[in-house]
Amino acid sequence: MTRDHLSINRDIWDADATNWVSLGERLWSLEESEWGCWGNPDGELKLLPPDMTGLDAIELGCGTGYVSGWMTRRGANVTAIDLSKEQLSTARRFAADHGTDIAFMEGNAEETGLPDASFDFAISEYGASIWCPPNKWLPEAWRLLRPGGRLVFLGNHPLSLICSPLDGSNCDWTLHRPYRDMWGADWTEVEYEPTGVCFNLTMSAWMELFAEIGFAVTKYQEVYAPDQAGGIRATIPAEWAKAYPVEQVWHLSKPQ
């Protein structure tokens, strides 16, 4: 991948920010957090520690900031970074509306400029986890974490990518692209619902990268659409997402 993914993705999210306001408002207002395209409950996935009192936490690619809001409710001191000025504007407004103190930063999750070993916990849900090359943002997450710190990230499952047609139309039951040497996909010029440049890896490549950086995998989850789900979300039909994992969650730790 040689295109300038940072500028491409920033411009797309700035232009599209208003389309995420209503969803962000709903997620900020939830009593119990939910995750991913299909809103799987945190009671099942447990992406966040139940008590984050006194923890220093960072969200890498915060969008409208609802995950940061959930962490502050659990007692964390939260920093949130995003490349999109317009998304951050929405996030700051929601934080003010909810009386939430979050340190928002406009910047690149691949190179935050923050001090080494500043955080106990890091998270990314469809932020850096899919919009940044893993070999760039994961070493940065490692640098930011203290010994014993944890990183949790959620993004597209590789199967959802290889079953997505090259023209950007809805995911289906056919393998449309090779799994071997997977790096992600450039959606900027597809016929249907063009977006940005996203990244993914084969399972073995994820594991090799974690080992190279020094992360230990403490848990891995494959996420399906709930049984009651219907329709299509983010080009993924519910019936497909009930049969195959649409998302994956990695739980990593930095050794003491």
Secondary structure by P-SEA (a helix, b strand, c coil): cccaaaaaaaaaaaaacccaaaaaaaaaaccccccccccccccccccccccccccbbbbccccccaaaaaaaaaccbbbbbbccaaaaaaaaaaaaaaccccccccccccccccccccccbbbbccccccccccccaaaaaaaaccccbbbbbbcccaaaaaacccccccccccccccccccccccccccccccccbbbbbcaaaaaaaaaaacccccbbbbbbcccccccccccccaaaaaacccbbbbbbbbcc
